Amino acid sequence: MNFGLTDEQEMIVSTVRSFVENEIYPHEERVERTGEVSAEIAQQIKQKTIDLGFYACNFPESVGGAGLSHVDFALVERELGRGSMALTHFFGRPQNILMACEGDQVERYLLPAVRGERMDALAMTEPAAGSDVRGMKCSAVRDGGDWVINGTKHFISGAEHADFVIVFVATGTDDTPRGPKKRITTFLVDRGTKGFTIREGYTSVSHRGYKNMILEFDDCRLPDAQVLGEVDGGFAVMNEWLYATRITVATMAVGRARRCFDLALNYAAEREQFGQPIGKFQGISFQIADMITEIDAADWLTLASAWRLDQGLPANREIASAKLYASEMLARVTDTTLQIFGGMGLMDDFPIERFWRDARVERIWDGTSEIQRHIISRELLRPLGA
């Protein structure tokens, strides 16, 4: 792996960082205060991203995307991590799982999503099935040649803006030596489909304005044309396209940590106590040193996992390590920054308390820290027969 960025990659970093600073930062206070992103601001961000040529930059050129490598895209996400997720959502990175579209689905879902004409959301989590995907109760059964879906999904990010949802549903059960094992199928469900309702979810302390929604299916009837991939092949679709999304959490955690660190560093240099900058006190200076060391470590761990994907190398363990370490690093960095700011860190005069709140969810979504540790240990122990 070449540890230096190419001129093109430096340009990507500079361009996206400038975009975040000029198009995202100015709206953050309003989003924090109202918990909403206005349609006008959302469309403005979306159009400027399209004009910049970065919309759907995670898709190959063959379908109209920018064709960025995994490392390039990680750099994009790292810079977007500096801004409010409620706003950077409209920078537009549709789910890569849409590359599994076939036939008429390409024109109805894939290409419009890449062009920014339709927005998608991904739905797996249920009230009784989070990390245990096979524990899902939302199910689809055959009826007269169609599928009829019943059940509920929750914690579905971006569904309030979605024109369609990519939903994973149980479509059968197999008996195995380890007990019943559910078969999963992926469906494309359009907003407005009879029997499909999207409603407000829970109020979260993390990422205000970036809402989670509840999806309800009540005898929602879908034809075979809405199946993404193969019937009962939902896990195959998931494993091929989704596991790299954990890199996104890691890279955005790094970006947010760097923004937070910059604030801590400047404050330590400017804030005076006992006649000198607080950064001169070892108790503060050592914390600054620890923070930047952890941030750099998380950054390189994340870029290294993306690099492995670009080389076609196995990367499941490395991605899990990056997600685990970066998300937990962000918690430590935001907490230390708040401590350096003291009481002012808890006041909304500074964005520190926001970074502190936002950091908490990173250790939960896209696989909890416990799940990442399970993946890492499993990858190490299985070759030894354990």
C-alpha positions as CSV (number, residue, x, y, z in Angstrom):
1,M,0.0,0.0,0.0
2,N,1.3,3.5,-0.9
3,F,0.8,5.6,2.1
4,G,0.9,8.9,0.1
5,L,-2.2,10.3,-1.6
6,T,-2.0,10.8,-5.4
7,D,-2.7,14.3,-6.8
8,E,-6.2,13.2,-7.8
9,Q,-6.9,11.9,-4.2
10,E,-5.6,15.2,-2.8
11,M,-8.0,17.0,-5.0
12,I,-10.9,14.8,-3.9
13,V,-10.1,15.6,-0.2
14,S,-9.7,19.3,-0.9
15,T,-12.9,19.5,-3.0
16,V,-15.1,17.6,-0.5
17,R,-13.7,19.3,2.5
18,S,-14.4,22.7,0.9
19,F,-17.9,21.6,0.0
20,V,-18.6,20.5,3.6
21,E,-17.2,23.8,5.1
22,N,-19.1,26.0,2.6
23,E,-22.4,24.1,2.0
24,I,-22.9,22.0,5.2
25,Y,-21.4,23.9,8.2
26,P,-23.6,27.1,7.7
27,H,-26.8,25.0,8.1
28,E,-25.8,22.9,11.0
29,E,-27.0,25.2,13.8
30,R,-30.4,25.4,12.3
31,V,-30.7,21.6,11.9
32,E,-29.6,21.2,15.5
33,R,-32.2,23.7,16.7
34,T,-35.2,22.5,14.6
35,G,-34.3,18.8,14.0
36,E,-35.3,19.3,10.4
37,V,-33.6,19.8,7.0
38,S,-35.8,22.0,4.8
39,A,-36.7,20.7,1.4
40,E,-35.1,23.8,-0.1
41,I,-31.7,23.2,1.6
42,A,-31.9,19.5,0.8
43,Q,-32.4,20.1,-2.9
44,Q,-29.7,22.8,-2.9
45,I,-27.1,20.4,-1.4
46,K,-28.2,17.6,-3.8
47,Q,-28.0,19.8,-6.9
48,K,-24.6,21.2,-6.0
49,T,-23.3,17.7,-5.5
50,I,-24.6,16.7,-8.9
51,D,-23.0,19.8,-10.4
52,L,-19.8,19.0,-8.7
53,G,-19.8,15.5,-10.3
54,F,-19.8,13.7,-6.9
55,Y,-23.4,12.4,-6.7
56,A,-23.3,8.6,-6.6
57,C,-19.6,8.7,-6.7
58,N,-19.6,5.2,-5.1
59,F,-21.0,3.7,-8.3
60,P,-19.0,2.6,-11.4
61,E,-18.8,4.8,-14.5
62,S,-20.7,2.1,-16.4
63,V,-23.9,3.1,-14.8
64,G,-23.2,6.8,-14.6
65,G,-21.3,7.1,-11.3
66,A,-17.8,8.6,-10.8
67,G,-16.2,5.2,-10.5
68,L,-14.1,5.9,-7.5
69,S,-12.0,3.2,-5.9
70,H,-12.7,2.0,-2.4
71,V,-9.9,4.1,-1.1
72,D,-11.1,7.2,-3.0
73,F,-14.6,6.8,-1.7
74,A,-13.3,6.3,1.9
75,L,-11.6,9.7,1.5
76,V,-14.9,11.2,0.4
77,E,-16.7,9.8,3.4
78,R,-14.0,10.8,5.7
79,E,-14.4,14.5,4.7
80,L,-18.2,14.2,4.9
81,G,-17.8,12.9,8.4
82,R,-16.9,16.4,9.4
83,G,-20.4,17.6,8.8
84,S,-23.9,17.0,10.0
85,M,-25.2,13.6,8.8
86,A,-28.7,15.1,8.3
87,L,-27.2,17.4,5.7
88,T,-24.5,15.3,4.1
89,H,-27.2,12.7,3.4
90,F,-28.1,14.8,0.4
91,F,-24.5,14.5,-0.9
92,G,-26.0,11.4,-2.4
93,R,-24.5,7.9,-2.0
94,P,-27.2,5.4,-3.0
95,Q,-26.9,1.9,-1.7
96,N,-24.3,-0.2,-3.7
97,I,-26.7,-3.1,-3.3
98,L,-28.6,-1.6,-6.2
99,M,-25.9,-3.0,-8.5
100,A,-27.8,-6.3,-8.1
101,C,-30.7,-4.8,-10.1
102,E,-31.5,-6.8,-13.3
103,G,-33.7,-6.3,-16.3
104,D,-36.4,-3.6,-15.8
105,Q,-35.1,-2.8,-12.3
106,V,-32.0,-1.1,-13.8
107,E,-34.2,1.6,-15.5
108,R,-36.7,1.8,-12.6
109,Y,-34.3,1.9,-9.6
110,L,-30.6,1.7,-10.3
111,L,-30.1,4.5,-12.9
112,P,-32.6,7.0,-11.4
113,A,-30.9,6.5,-8.0
114,V,-27.5,7.2,-9.6
115,R,-28.8,10.3,-11.4
116,G,-30.3,11.6,-8.2
117,E,-33.9,11.3,-9.6
118,R,-35.0,8.8,-6.9
119,M,-33.7,8.3,-3.4
120,D,-33.4,4.9,-1.6
121,A,-33.4,3.6,2.0
122,L,-32.2,0.3,3.3
123,A,-34.4,-1.7,5.8
124,M,-33.2,-4.6,7.8
125,T,-33.6,-3.9,11.5
126,E,-36.7,-4.8,13.4
127,P,-37.9,-4.3,17.0
128,A,-36.9,-7.9,17.8
129,A,-34.1,-8.3,15.2
130,G,-31.1,-6.1,15.2
131,S,-27.7,-7.8,15.1
132,D,-29.6,-11.1,14.7
133,V,-30.7,-10.6,11.1
134,R,-32.1,-14.1,10.8
135,G,-34.4,-13.4,13.8
136,M,-36.5,-11.1,11.7
137,K,-40.3,-11.6,11.9
138,C,-41.3,-9.4,8.9
139,S,-42.2,-12.0,6.4
140,A,-43.5,-12.6,2.9
141,V,-45.6,-15.5,1.7
142,R,-46.8,-16.6,-1.8
143,D,-50.3,-15.8,-2.7
144,G,-51.7,-16.1,-6.2
145,G,-48.3,-15.7,-7.8
146,D,-47.5,-12.5,-5.8
147,W,-45.7,-11.9,-2.5
148,V,-47.7,-10.6,0.5
149,I,-45.5,-8.9,3.1
150,N,-46.5,-8.3,6.8
151,G,-44.4,-7.0,9.6
152,T,-42.5,-3.9,10.8
153,K,-39.0,-2.5,10.4
154,H,-37.6,0.3,12.6
155,F,-34.5,2.5,12.9
156,I,-34.6,3.0,9.1
157,S,-32.4,6.0,8.2
158,G,-33.4,8.2,5.3
159,A,-36.7,6.6,4.8
160,E,-38.6,9.9,5.2
161,H,-36.9,11.1,1.9
162,A,-36.9,7.7,0.1
163,D,-38.8,7.1,-3.1
164,F,-38.3,3.4,-2.6
165,V,-37.0,1.1,0.1
166,I,-34.7,-2.0,-0.2
167,V,-36.2,-4.3,2.4
168,F,-35.0,-7.7,3.7
169,V,-37.8,-10.1,4.5
170,A,-38.1,-13.7,5.8
171,T,-39.5,-15.9,3.1
172,G,-39.2,-19.4,4.6
173,T,-37.5,-21.5,7.2
174,D,-35.0,-24.4,6.9
175,D,-34.4,-27.0,9.6
176,T,-30.8,-27.3,10.4
177,P,-28.7,-29.2,13.1
178,R,-28.5,-25.9,14.9
179,G,-32.2,-25.2,14.8
180,P,-34.5,-23.4,12.4
181,K,-32.8,-21.0,10.0
182,K,-34.8,-18.4,8.1
183,R,-34.4,-17.8,4.4
184,I,-34.2,-14.1,3.5
185,T,-35.3,-12.3,0.3
186,T,-34.6,-8.7,-0.7
187,F,-37.5,-6.6,-2.2
188,L,-37.7,-3.2,-3.8
189,V,-40.8,-1.4,-2.4
190,D,-42.0,1.9,-3.8
191,R,-43.3,4.6,-1.6
192,G,-47.1,4.7,-2.0
193,T,-47.5,0.9,-2.5
194,K,-50.7,-0.2,-1.0
195,G,-50.2,-1.7,2.4
196,F,-46.8,0.0,2.9
197,T,-46.6,2.9,5.4
198,I,-43.6,5.0,6.4
199,R,-44.1,6.9,9.7
200,E,-42.0,8.9,12.2
201,G,-39.7,6.9,14.3
202,Y,-38.0,7.6,17.7
203,T,-36.4,10.8,18.9
204,S,-32.6,10.2,19.1
205,V,-30.0,12.2,20.9
206,S,-27.5,11.4,18.1
207,H,-27.5,13.1,14.7
208,R,-30.5,15.5,15.1
209,G,-32.3,15.9,11.8
210,Y,-31.0,12.5,10.5
211,K,-34.2,10.7,11.3
212,N,-35.0,7.0,11.9
213,M,-38.3,5.9,10.6
214,I,-40.7,3.0,11.1
215,L,-41.9,0.9,8.2
216,E,-45.1,-1.0,8.4
217,F,-46.3,-3.7,6.0
218,D,-49.9,-4.7,6.1
219,D,-50.8,-7.3,3.4
220,C,-48.5,-5.4,1.1
221,R,-48.7,-7.2,-2.2
222,L,-45.6,-7.3,-4.6
223,P,-44.9,-9.1,-7.8
224,D,-41.8,-11.2,-8.5
225,A,-40.4,-8.2,-10.5
226,Q,-39.8,-6.5,-7.1
227,V,-37.4,-9.2,-5.9
228,L,-33.8,-8.0,-5.9
229,G,-31.5,-10.9,-6.6
230,E,-32.8,-14.4,-6.2
231,V,-35.7,-15.6,-4.1
232,D,-34.3,-16.7,-0.7
233,G,-31.0,-15.2,-1.8
234,G,-31.1,-12.1,0.4
235,F,-28.0,-13.1,2.4
236,A,-26.0,-13.6,-0.8
237,V,-27.0,-10.0,-1.9
238,M,-26.2,-8.7,1.5
239,N,-22.8,-10.3,1.8
240,E,-21.7,-9.2,-1.7
241,W,-22.7,-5.5,-1.4
242,L,-23.3,-4.5,2.2
243,Y,-20.4,-5.5,4.4
244,A,-18.2,-2.7,3.1
245,T,-20.7,-0.2,4.5
246,R,-18.9,-0.6,7.8
247,I,-16.0,1.3,6.2
248,T,-18.3,4.3,5.9
249,V,-18.9,4.3,9.7
250,A,-15.2,4.1,10.3
251,T,-14.2,6.8,7.8
252,M,-16.9,9.2,9.0
253,A,-15.8,8.6,12.6
254,V,-12.3,9.6,11.6
255,G,-13.5,12.8,9.9
256,R,-15.6,13.8,12.8
257,A,-12.7,13.1,15.2
258,R,-10.4,15.3,13.2
259,R,-12.8,18.2,13.3
260,C,-13.2,17.7,17.0
261,F,-9.5,17.5,17.5
262,D,-8.9,20.7,15.6
263,L,-11.2,22.5,18.1
264,A,-9.5,20.9,21.1
265,L,-6.0,21.8,19.8
266,N,-6.8,25.4,19.1
267,Y,-8.6,25.8,22.5
268,A,-5.7,24.3,24.3
269,A,-3.4,26.8,22.6
270,E,-5.7,29.8,23.3
271,R,-7.3,29.2,26.6
272,E,-5.2,30.5,29.5
273,Q,-5.2,29.4,33.2
274,F,-2.6,30.3,35.8
275,G,-1.0,32.7,33.4
276,Q,-0.3,30.3,30.5
277,P,-2.1,28.4,27.8
278,I,-3.7,25.2,29.2
279,G,-1.9,23.2,26.4
280,K,1.4,23.8,28.3
281,F,0.1,21.7,31.2
282,Q,1.2,18.1,30.8
283,G,-2.3,16.9,31.8
284,I,-3.7,18.5,28.6
285,S,-0.7,18.2,26.3
286,F,-0.5,14.4,26.8
287,Q,-4.2,14.1,26.0
288,I,-3.6,16.1,22.8
289,A,-0.8,13.6,21.9
290,D,-3.0,10.6,22.6
291,M,-5.9,11.9,20.6
292,I,-3.9,12.5,17.4
293,T,-2.2,9.2,17.7
294,E,-5.5,7.4,17.9
295,I,-7.0,9.4,15.1
296,D,-4.1,8.6,12.8
297,A,-4.2,4.9,13.7
298,A,-7.9,4.7,12.9
299,D,-7.4,6.6,9.7
300,W,-4.7,4.2,8.4
301,L,-6.6,1.1,9.6
302,T,-9.6,2.3,7.7
303,L,-7.8,3.2,4.5
304,A,-5.9,-0.1,4.7
305,S,-9.1,-2.1,4.7
306,A,-10.4,-0.1,1.7
307,W,-7.1,-0.7,-0.1
308,R,-7.6,-4.5,0.5
309,L,-11.0,-4.3,-1.3
310,D,-9.4,-2.5,-4.2
311,Q,-6.8,-5.3,-4.4
312,G,-9.4,-8.0,-4.4
313,L,-8.1,-9.3,-1.1
314,P,-10.2,-10.7,1.8
315,A,-11.1,-7.7,4.1
316,N,-13.9,-8.8,6.4
317,R,-11.7,-8.9,9.5
318,E,-9.9,-5.7,8.6
319,I,-13.1,-3.8,8.0
320,A,-14.5,-5.0,11.3
321,S,-11.3,-3.9,13.0
322,A,-11.6,-0.5,11.4
323,K,-15.2,0.0,12.3
324,L,-14.6,-1.2,15.9
325,Y,-11.5,0.9,16.5
326,A,-12.6,4.1,14.8
327,S,-16.1,4.2,16.4
328,E,-14.6,3.7,19.9
329,M,-11.8,6.1,19.1
330,L,-14.4,8.8,18.3
331,A,-16.0,8.3,21.7
332,R,-12.7,8.8,23.5
333,V,-11.8,11.8,21.4
334,T,-15.1,13.6,21.8
335,D,-15.1,12.9,25.5
336,T,-11.5,14.2,25.9
337,T,-12.3,17.3,23.8
338,L,-15.3,18.0,26.1
339,Q,-13.0,17.6,29.1
340,I,-10.5,20.1,27.7
341,F,-13.2,22.6,27.1
342,G,-14.5,22.1,30.6
343,G,-18.0,23.4,31.4
344,M,-18.2,25.2,28.1
345,G,-17.9,21.9,26.3
346,L,-21.4,21.1,27.5
347,M,-22.9,24.4,26.3
348,D,-24.4,24.7,22.8
349,D,-22.2,27.7,22.2
350,F,-19.8,25.1,20.8
351,P,-20.5,22.0,18.7
352,I,-18.6,19.8,21.2
353,E,-21.7,18.6,23.0
354,R,-23.2,17.6,19.7
355,F,-20.1,15.7,18.6
356,W,-20.2,13.9,22.0
357,R,-23.9,13.0,21.6
358,D,-23.5,12.0,17.9
359,A,-20.5,9.7,18.7
360,R,-22.5,7.3,20.8
361,V,-24.5,5.7,18.1
362,E,-21.4,4.8,16.0
363,R,-20.7,1.9,18.3
364,I,-24.2,0.5,17.7
365,W,-25.4,0.8,14.1
366,D,-23.9,-1.2,11.2
367,G,-23.0,-3.8,13.7
368,T,-22.3,-3.2,17.3
369,S,-18.8,-3.2,18.8
370,E,-19.6,-6.7,20.2
371,I,-20.6,-8.0,16.7
372,Q,-17.3,-6.6,15.3
373,R,-15.3,-8.3,17.9
374,H,-17.2,-11.5,17.1
375,I,-16.3,-11.2,13.4
376,I,-12.6,-10.5,14.2
377,S,-12.2,-13.4,16.6
378,R,-14.1,-15.8,14.3
379,E,-11.9,-14.9,11.3
380,L,-8.8,-15.7,13.4
381,L,-10.1,-18.8,15.2
382,R,-11.9,-20.6,12.3
383,P,-8.7,-21.5,10.4
384,L,-7.4,-23.2,13.6
385,G,-10.6,-25.2,13.9
386,A,-11.9,-23.3,16.9
